[in-house]
Amino acid sequence: MLWEDEPPAESRVRRMQQDMPLPGRVRRNGPGMPPSTPFDMEDPDEDGVPGIRRFPSAAPAGRWWRPASKTGRIFLALCALTVLGGVTAAALVFRASLERDARFRIAGTGDIQATGLTEVSRSDMLPVFGEDIGRNIFFVPLDLRRKQLEAIPWIERATVMRLLPDQIRVAVVERKPVAFTRQGQQIGLVDANGVLLSMPAATMAQHHYSFPVLTGIDRGDPAASRRARMAVYQRMMTDLDSTGQHYSEQMSEIDLTDPEDARVLMPEQGADILAHFGEDHFLDRYLRYKAHIAEWRQQYPHLAAVDLRYDQQVVLQMTSGKEASDNAAPADGAAPSAADPAPNTAKPSPVGSASSTAKKRAAAQKKKRAEPHRAALEQLHRKSAYAYRVAMATAGGQ
C-alpha cells in the first residue's frame, strides 16, 4: 500500500472552508477562541444552539423626581403644597403693601395729565377718573377708563397709561367735523363716521367752518346707517374737488336721506334748485348741470328740480309738479334740446283755487315767522364765511 506524504490540494481547501466561520457569526470553541461560558449572549442567528445565553438586562430606572415608595411621594406632595402656599402668601403680602404704600396713591386731579384736548375740556374728562382719586395707581382699570373716554362724542381714540409713582397720563385724538347737520331747528356738526357733535353757536362761529349743511342724518339712526350716508358724502366731496377747482364749495345743502341719491340744493339767482346726483359720477353730473342750468332756467322759469342720474337725459321738474325730459348733450358739445311741457288749459276748479290761496297764505305766514330768527342767526354768524348759508338752512327748516 502506498502512502501519500501530502494530501491533495483540493482536500486542504475544503478543510479550510469548513474550519472558517461564516461572516457575521462567531464560532464557539474554535481555534484561538475562549471556551463558552454560561454568561455569553445568545446570538439571534444561532437558534436552537445549546449553551448560548443572553446577559440579563437591567431593570428600567424610575424618574428621578418620583419617589419609589409611598412615603416618599407623600413627602414630595407636602413640599409642593408648602412652596405654593409660601408663594401665594408672599403675593398677598406684596399686594397689601402696595395698597397701603402712600407713594403709589393718586392724591388728586392734579395727578391726572391729559394731552390732545381741544374741544373736550378737562371738566368733561375728569369725571371718568372720579373713582380713582385716592386709589393705588396699580389698581386703576386702564382699559375700562379708555372705553369710558371714547364714549365721549368728541373723543375718537384715547390712550391711558400709568406714570410712576402716582400719576395717570391720558392722550386723546379728537374727532374732526366735516359737515354741518340740521336737526329740526338746531345746527350741529358731524364727522366722517357719522358721529354727531354738538358745539355752541358762538364757538362754531369762531372756528369759521365752511361746510355744507347735511340733512337725513338723525341721532336715532343706527351707527352703520349714518356711516354709510357719510361715505356717500365723502365720495362726493372728493370727486368734486379732484380737479383742484373746489366745486364742493358751491354746495349749500345736501339731503342724504336716501344713500343712493344725494340731493343737493344748488343756490341760483332768485331761487335754489334741487339737483339729484345719485351715488356716483358726481363731478361729471355737476359739470353737466353747470353747463346747461342757465338755458334750462331760461326755457323753464318755474324750474324747481333737476334729476341728473340718467346718462342719456335729464329730467326737469317744475314747481307745479310737471316734468320735462331734456336729452343729454351730445359728445360734440351741441346744446341740449328741451321740449316745453304742454300748457295746462283745463279751468281750475273753485276747490283747487281755494286750496292754492290757502297754501300761499300759509307760506307767507311761515316766511314772516322765520324772519326774526333769520336775522338773529345772521348776526350771530357774521364772522363766519359760511354763516349766511347756515342761517338760511336753519330758517328754512322751521
C-alpha positions as CSV (number, residue, x, y, z in Angstrom):
1,M,0.0,0.0,0.0
2,L,1.3,3.3,-0.9
3,W,1.1,6.3,1.5
4,E,0.8,9.9,0.2
5,D,3.0,12.3,2.1
6,E,0.8,15.3,1.3
7,P,-3.0,15.4,0.8
8,P,-4.3,16.7,-2.4
9,A,-4.7,20.4,-2.7
10,E,-8.4,20.2,-3.2
11,S,-8.8,18.4,0.2
12,R,-6.8,21.0,2.0
13,V,-9.0,23.8,0.6
14,R,-12.2,22.0,1.7
15,R,-11.0,21.6,5.2
16,M,-10.0,25.2,5.5
17,Q,-13.5,26.3,4.4
18,Q,-15.1,24.1,7.0
19,D,-12.9,25.5,9.7
20,M,-13.5,29.2,8.7
21,P,-16.6,30.7,10.5
22,L,-19.3,32.3,8.4
23,P,-19.4,36.1,8.1
24,G,-21.1,37.8,11.0
25,R,-21.0,34.8,13.2
26,V,-18.6,33.8,15.9
27,R,-17.7,30.2,16.1
28,R,-17.7,29.0,19.7
29,N,-14.8,26.9,20.9
30,G,-13.0,27.5,17.7
31,P,-9.3,27.7,17.4
32,G,-7.9,30.7,19.3
33,M,-11.4,31.4,20.9
34,P,-12.1,31.2,24.6
35,P,-14.4,28.5,25.8
36,S,-18.0,29.3,26.0
37,T,-19.4,30.4,29.4
38,P,-22.9,30.4,30.8
39,F,-22.9,34.2,30.6
40,D,-22.4,34.5,26.8
41,M,-25.0,36.5,24.9
42,E,-27.3,34.5,22.8
43,D,-26.8,35.0,19.1
44,P,-30.2,35.6,17.4
45,D,-28.9,33.8,14.3
46,E,-28.0,30.7,16.2
47,D,-31.4,29.5,17.1
48,G,-31.5,26.2,18.9
49,V,-27.7,26.0,19.6
50,P,-27.3,24.8,23.2
51,G,-25.1,26.6,25.6
52,I,-25.8,30.1,24.3
53,R,-27.4,32.6,26.8
54,R,-28.2,36.3,26.9
55,F,-26.8,38.6,29.5
56,P,-29.6,39.5,31.9
57,S,-31.0,43.1,31.2
58,A,-31.0,45.6,34.0
59,A,-34.4,46.8,35.4
60,P,-35.6,50.2,34.0
61,A,-34.8,53.1,36.3
62,G,-37.7,55.2,37.5
63,R,-38.0,59.0,37.1
64,W,-35.6,60.9,39.3
65,W,-38.2,63.2,40.8
66,R,-40.8,60.4,41.6
67,P,-40.0,58.5,44.7
68,A,-40.4,54.8,44.5
69,S,-42.1,54.5,48.0
70,K,-45.5,55.8,49.1
71,T,-43.9,57.7,52.0
72,G,-41.6,59.5,49.6
73,R,-44.5,60.5,47.4
74,I,-46.4,61.9,50.3
75,F,-43.4,63.9,51.4
76,L,-43.0,65.3,47.9
77,A,-46.6,66.4,47.8
78,L,-46.3,68.2,51.2
79,C,-43.2,70.0,50.0
80,A,-45.0,71.2,46.8
81,L,-48.0,72.4,48.8
82,T,-45.7,74.3,51.2
83,V,-43.9,76.1,48.4
84,L,-47.2,77.0,46.7
85,G,-48.6,78.3,49.9
86,G,-45.5,80.4,50.5
87,V,-45.6,82.0,47.1
88,T,-49.3,82.8,47.5
89,A,-48.8,84.3,50.9
90,A,-45.9,86.4,49.6
91,A,-48.1,87.7,46.7
92,L,-50.8,88.7,49.1
93,V,-48.4,90.4,51.4
94,F,-46.9,92.3,48.4
95,R,-50.4,93.4,47.2
96,A,-51.3,94.6,50.7
97,S,-48.1,96.6,51.0
98,L,-48.8,98.2,47.6
99,E,-52.3,99.2,48.7
100,R,-51.0,100.8,51.9
101,D,-48.0,102.5,50.3
102,A,-48.8,106.2,50.0
103,R,-46.2,106.7,47.3
104,F,-48.4,105.0,44.7
105,R,-51.7,106.7,45.7
106,I,-53.4,109.2,43.4
107,A,-53.7,112.3,45.6
108,G,-56.0,114.4,43.4
109,T,-56.9,115.6,39.9
110,G,-53.6,117.2,39.5
111,D,-52.0,113.8,39.2
112,I,-54.1,113.1,36.0
113,Q,-52.3,114.5,32.9
114,A,-54.0,114.9,29.6
115,T,-52.8,115.8,26.1
116,G,-54.7,116.4,22.8
117,L,-57.7,118.3,24.4
118,T,-59.1,121.0,22.1
119,E,-62.9,120.7,22.0
120,V,-63.1,118.5,25.1
121,S,-62.2,120.3,28.4
122,R,-60.7,118.8,31.5
123,S,-64.0,119.2,33.2
124,D,-65.6,116.8,30.6
125,M,-62.8,114.3,31.1
126,L,-62.1,114.2,34.8
127,P,-65.5,112.6,35.9
128,V,-64.3,109.4,34.2
129,F,-61.5,109.2,36.8
130,G,-63.6,110.3,39.8
131,E,-63.4,106.8,41.4
132,D,-59.6,106.7,41.1
133,I,-58.9,109.7,43.4
134,G,-57.2,108.2,46.4
135,R,-56.8,104.8,44.8
136,N,-53.5,103.0,44.3
137,I,-52.1,103.6,40.8
138,F,-51.7,99.8,40.2
139,F,-55.4,99.1,40.7
140,V,-56.8,101.7,38.2
141,P,-58.6,99.8,35.4
142,L,-56.9,101.4,32.4
143,D,-58.8,99.5,29.7
144,L,-62.2,100.4,31.3
145,R,-61.1,104.1,31.6
146,R,-60.1,104.1,27.9
147,K,-63.5,102.8,26.9
148,Q,-65.3,105.4,29.0
149,L,-63.2,108.2,27.5
150,E,-64.0,107.0,23.9
151,A,-67.7,107.1,24.8
152,I,-67.4,110.9,24.9
153,P,-68.7,112.0,21.4
154,W,-65.7,114.3,20.6
155,I,-63.0,111.7,21.5
156,E,-62.2,109.3,18.7
157,R,-59.3,107.4,20.3
158,A,-57.8,107.5,23.8
159,T,-54.7,106.1,25.5
160,V,-54.4,105.7,29.3
161,M,-51.1,104.8,30.9
162,R,-49.6,104.7,34.4
163,L,-46.8,107.1,35.2
164,L,-45.0,106.0,38.3
165,P,-45.1,106.6,41.1
166,D,-48.6,108.3,41.3
167,Q,-49.8,109.8,38.0
168,I,-52.1,108.9,35.2
169,R,-51.3,110.1,31.7
170,V,-54.1,110.4,29.0
171,A,-53.6,111.1,25.3
172,V,-56.7,111.7,23.2
173,V,-57.4,112.1,19.5
174,E,-60.4,114.2,18.9
175,R,-62.9,113.9,16.0
176,K,-62.8,116.3,13.1
177,P,-66.1,117.7,11.8
178,V,-66.6,117.5,8.1
179,A,-70.1,119.0,7.7
180,F,-73.0,120.8,9.4
181,T,-76.1,118.9,10.3
182,R,-79.6,120.2,10.9
183,Q,-81.8,118.5,13.4
184,G,-85.1,120.5,13.4
185,Q,-84.1,124.0,14.3
186,Q,-80.6,123.0,15.7
187,I,-77.4,123.2,13.8
188,G,-74.7,120.8,14.8
189,L,-71.6,119.0,13.3
190,V,-70.8,115.5,12.1
191,D,-67.6,113.7,11.5
192,A,-66.6,111.3,8.7
193,N,-68.0,108.3,10.6
194,G,-71.5,109.8,11.2
195,V,-70.9,110.7,14.8
196,L,-73.0,113.8,15.7
197,L,-71.1,116.5,17.5
198,S,-72.5,119.4,19.5
199,M,-70.9,122.8,19.8
200,P,-72.2,126.2,20.9
201,A,-73.1,128.6,18.2
202,A,-70.5,131.2,19.3
203,T,-67.7,128.6,19.3
204,M,-68.8,127.4,15.9
205,A,-68.6,130.9,14.6
206,Q,-65.0,131.3,16.0
207,H,-63.8,128.3,14.1
208,H,-65.0,129.7,10.7
209,Y,-66.2,126.4,9.5
210,S,-67.3,126.3,5.8
211,F,-69.2,123.1,5.3
212,P,-72.4,122.2,3.5
213,V,-75.5,121.5,5.7
214,L,-76.5,117.8,5.7
215,T,-80.0,116.5,6.4
216,G,-81.2,112.9,6.7
217,I,-78.6,112.0,9.4
218,D,-80.6,111.6,12.6
219,R,-79.3,110.8,16.1
220,G,-81.7,107.9,16.3
221,D,-80.4,106.1,13.2
222,P,-78.0,103.1,13.7
223,A,-74.3,103.9,13.6
224,A,-73.9,101.8,10.5
225,S,-76.6,103.7,8.6
226,R,-75.1,107.1,9.5
227,R,-71.6,105.8,8.4
228,A,-73.0,104.7,5.0
229,R,-74.6,108.1,4.4
230,M,-71.3,109.8,5.3
231,A,-69.4,107.6,2.9
232,V,-71.6,108.9,0.1
233,Y,-70.9,112.4,1.2
234,Q,-67.1,111.8,1.4
235,R,-67.0,110.4,-2.1
236,M,-69.0,113.3,-3.4
237,M,-66.7,115.9,-1.9
238,T,-63.6,114.1,-3.0
239,D,-64.9,113.7,-6.6
240,L,-65.9,117.3,-6.8
241,D,-62.5,118.6,-5.6
242,S,-60.4,116.1,-7.6
243,T,-59.5,118.7,-10.3
244,G,-58.5,121.3,-7.7
245,Q,-61.4,123.6,-8.6
246,H,-63.1,123.1,-5.2
247,Y,-66.6,122.7,-6.7
248,S,-67.7,121.4,-3.3
249,E,-67.8,125.0,-2.0
250,Q,-70.8,125.5,-4.3
251,M,-72.9,123.0,-2.4
252,S,-75.4,124.7,0.0
253,E,-77.4,121.8,1.4
254,I,-77.2,118.0,0.8
255,D,-80.1,115.6,1.7
256,L,-78.7,112.1,2.4
257,T,-82.0,110.5,3.5
258,D,-81.6,108.1,0.5
259,P,-78.0,106.9,0.4
260,E,-78.4,106.0,-3.3
261,D,-79.5,109.6,-4.2
262,A,-77.6,112.6,-2.9
263,R,-80.0,115.5,-3.4
264,V,-78.1,118.8,-3.4
265,L,-79.7,122.3,-3.0
266,M,-77.8,124.4,-5.6
267,P,-78.0,128.2,-4.9
268,E,-79.0,130.1,-8.1
269,Q,-80.1,133.6,-8.7
270,G,-83.5,134.2,-7.3
271,A,-84.2,130.5,-6.3
272,D,-82.5,127.3,-5.2
273,I,-82.5,124.3,-7.5
274,L,-82.7,120.8,-6.1
275,A,-80.3,118.5,-8.1
276,H,-80.4,114.7,-7.9
277,F,-76.8,113.5,-8.1
278,G,-77.3,109.8,-7.3
279,E,-74.4,107.9,-5.7
280,D,-71.6,108.2,-8.2
281,H,-70.1,110.2,-11.1
282,F,-70.6,113.4,-9.1
283,L,-68.1,115.5,-11.0
284,D,-69.5,114.7,-14.4
285,R,-73.0,115.4,-13.3
286,Y,-72.0,118.6,-11.7
287,L,-70.3,119.9,-14.9
288,R,-73.3,118.9,-16.9
289,Y,-75.6,120.8,-14.5
290,K,-73.4,124.0,-14.6
291,A,-73.1,123.8,-18.4
292,H,-76.9,123.9,-19.0
293,I,-78.6,125.3,-15.9
294,A,-78.8,128.8,-17.5
295,E,-80.5,127.5,-20.6
296,W,-82.9,125.3,-18.6
297,R,-83.9,128.2,-16.4
298,Q,-84.5,130.4,-19.4
299,Q,-86.7,127.9,-21.0
300,Y,-88.4,126.9,-17.8
301,P,-88.8,129.8,-15.4
302,H,-90.6,127.6,-12.8
303,L,-87.7,125.1,-12.7
304,A,-87.5,123.5,-9.2
305,A,-85.5,120.3,-9.6
306,V,-83.1,118.6,-11.9
307,D,-82.5,114.8,-12.0
308,L,-79.0,114.1,-13.3
309,R,-78.9,110.3,-12.5
310,Y,-79.6,109.2,-16.1
311,D,-76.8,109.0,-18.7
312,Q,-78.8,110.0,-21.8
313,Q,-81.3,112.5,-20.4
314,V,-82.0,115.0,-17.7
315,V,-85.4,115.2,-16.0
316,L,-86.6,118.7,-15.2
317,Q,-89.3,119.2,-12.6
318,M,-91.3,122.4,-12.2
319,T,-92.7,124.0,-9.1
320,S,-96.2,122.9,-10.2
321,G,-95.1,119.2,-10.3
322,K,-94.8,118.9,-14.1
323,E,-91.8,117.3,-15.6
324,A,-89.9,117.8,-18.8
325,S,-87.3,115.4,-20.3
326,D,-84.1,117.1,-21.6
327,N,-81.9,114.9,-23.7
328,A,-78.3,114.9,-22.7
329,A,-75.9,117.0,-24.7
330,P,-74.1,115.0,-27.5
331,A,-70.3,114.5,-27.5
332,D,-69.6,117.4,-29.8
333,G,-70.9,119.9,-27.2
334,A,-74.2,120.8,-29.0
335,A,-76.8,122.5,-26.9
336,P,-79.4,120.1,-25.5
337,S,-82.9,120.2,-26.9
338,A,-85.7,120.5,-24.3
339,A,-89.4,120.2,-25.1
340,D,-91.6,122.7,-23.4
341,P,-94.3,120.9,-21.4
342,A,-97.8,121.2,-22.8
343,P,-99.7,124.0,-21.2
344,N,-102.5,123.2,-18.8
345,T,-105.6,124.5,-20.5
346,A,-108.1,123.0,-18.0
347,K,-110.0,125.5,-16.0
348,P,-109.1,125.3,-12.3
349,S,-111.9,124.3,-10.0
350,P,-113.0,126.6,-7.2
351,V,-111.8,124.0,-4.6
352,G,-108.3,123.9,-6.2
353,S,-108.2,127.7,-6.3
354,A,-109.1,128.0,-2.6
355,S,-106.5,125.4,-1.7
356,S,-103.9,127.3,-3.7
357,T,-104.8,130.5,-1.9
358,A,-104.6,128.8,1.5
359,K,-101.2,127.4,0.7
360,K,-99.9,130.8,-0.4
361,R,-101.2,132.4,2.8
362,A,-99.6,129.7,5.0
363,A,-96.3,130.1,3.2
364,A,-96.4,133.9,3.7
365,Q,-97.0,133.4,7.4
366,K,-94.2,130.9,7.7
367,K,-91.8,133.3,6.0
368,K,-92.9,136.1,8.3
369,R,-92.3,134.0,11.4
370,A,-88.8,132.9,10.1
371,E,-87.6,136.5,9.5
372,P,-86.6,137.3,13.2
373,H,-84.8,134.0,13.6
374,R,-83.1,134.5,10.3
375,A,-81.8,137.9,11.3
376,A,-80.6,136.6,14.7
377,L,-78.6,133.9,13.1
378,E,-77.1,136.2,10.5
379,Q,-75.9,138.5,13.3
380,L,-74.6,135.5,15.4
381,H,-72.5,134.1,12.5
382,R,-71.4,137.2,10.7
383,K,-67.7,136.4,11.3
384,S,-68.0,133.0,9.6
385,A,-67.6,132.7,5.8
386,Y,-70.4,130.2,5.7
387,A,-72.6,131.7,8.4
388,Y,-75.1,133.0,5.9
389,R,-75.8,129.6,4.4
390,V,-76.2,128.1,7.9
391,A,-78.7,130.7,8.8
392,M,-80.7,130.2,5.6
393,A,-80.8,126.5,6.2
394,T,-81.9,126.9,9.8
395,A,-84.6,129.4,8.9
396,G,-85.9,127.2,6.0
397,G,-86.3,124.2,8.3
398,Q,-88.8,125.9,10.6
